[in-house]
Amino acid sequence: MIKCADFSKFYAKKQIISESNFEIRSNTVSFLMGPNGSGKTTLVKCIMGMENYSGQFYFDGKNINQVREKCLVIWDDCPFYTNISGINNLMLFDKNQNKKRHIVEIASKYIEFELLKNKVKTYSYGQKKKLALALVEILEPEYIVMDEISNGLDYDMMMSLKEDIRNWSKSKTILLTGHQFDFYNDIIDDLFIIENKQISLYRENFHNSNKKLGEIYHETANKK
Amino acid sequence: MKQQIKNELMYLLYSKIYIILLLLLCGIFFAILFMNYNSVFDSYDSYVRTKQYYQENNLDIEEDLSGTYTYEKVGDTVNVSNPILYYKECVGRFLYAASPEYTTSQMLESSILFFPLLFGILGLVVSNNDYKYKTIKLKSVMVSKRDFGIFKQLSIIISSFSILAAALLIAKIAGYLEYSIVCTKLPVSDFYLGGMLPRSTVFTKVMFGYGIALLYAEIGYTLGIVFKNTLVGAAAIAAYTLAVPNLGKFDLKNSLYYFAHNVFDFYGVISLEASKETSLFAAISVVVILFILFITVNMAVITRRSSYDC
């Protein structure tokens, strides 16, 4: 569980997120909804201690520096060293001292073996996404944040990723953000929204409701 | 931490940074060896020509060789009172500089001139690679920004030593080959110079050379962290080392010149301008204070700045 207490964020004197309190449950898939510029990525940056903020985040009672090795963020732009091969990138980000053969075995589920040997600069956006997804199985993090994870993926990959996310959520805390609501509709447990600069839990066990994310997005937009 | 340092070193290996810097350093070392090789033969040619002149004019070679000489430089003109002895000593000095005994020392004498830019670039590359590829966004999730800064600097310490050690070893082998060629072409024993006592041990020279490499790698790393740009940092180091004159007592260059003249002998082709007035205490203070200052600045910037904005 990730517990957020009295979180707020300012850039210079401009408030981005006003005081928010919420809990991201363990073994669930949580989704954070909000329009562009509402502070979704800012929240991720602050949860991971990449920027200064007011408030506290607790990871099952611990602070971020006590659990960093158990965290992974898959960013929308999938940063990798583009001047070296995909497989070498995976080896460089591996902290579990996996053997190269094991890493290749995992990565081959997501991306063709031949492509792994190529420099990442030759990869398409979707291929870089797949490479980043391989990191989830290689690093085995407990806390995963995925920003716009479905962007750039082909249909088959999206379908299998949905299944993977459901499976991963059995043992991990997962937070997703994005705008392709059709992808997220049937995999999320808890829905958080950013409204009036405040982050709050909109609905627990979202899959039990008959609503779609798109409808909720429009409702909140119309309220404004 | 150990795994993170290992991964950082592996990146430098995969991205061929090690091999590029090693080749550059070996290139510099080979150029010095080549220049010294030429100096041996140039001075030997001058000696032979002078000897011929003596023989053609029935001058007493042995008498002059057992005497002394004076060397005076006025403008572009050089006046040498006893040229045959002067050239014989030149041949002996360059032969000694070309000998395997002196190879490592001569390579390290170039540290003051070439290490700033070379190892400064190493520091710049280490600091900038994660900004350039935005991989700091991934890394700073898995390790704290403080630890990120520490393992980067530890990787610089290991990398600088590895590159320097490898280049010195290669130069040593090349030096052996070069000297064996010289020995087949010149009567080396005729020019033996006794009593050339070194100012310091080879270990001290290696440590001094490594210290310069580390200091400028740290400066490069800090400039890379501050500017997030390799070219700006490289230009700043190049301008400081090549264009800015020695500013005196509190200039880092002056302190390093002071140490270099106490550590190295400069028997070969490398020469270094004299340091301006300073003291051991002042020179040590300048180096230590700057080293601490650069570490403090880069750690402060890295821990306070967002690790998302690349």
Interface residues (C-beta under 8 A of the other chain):
Chain A: T41 K45 M48 G49 M50 E51 N52 I64 N65 R68 E69 C71 L72 V73 W75 D77 P79 F80 Y81 T82 N83 I84 S85 N88 M91 L92 F93 D94 K95 Q97 L139
Chain B: Q3 Q4 N7 M10 Y11 Y14 S15 N129 Y133 K134 T135 I136 K137 L138 K139 S140 V141 M142 V143 S144 K145 R304 S306 S307 Y308 C310
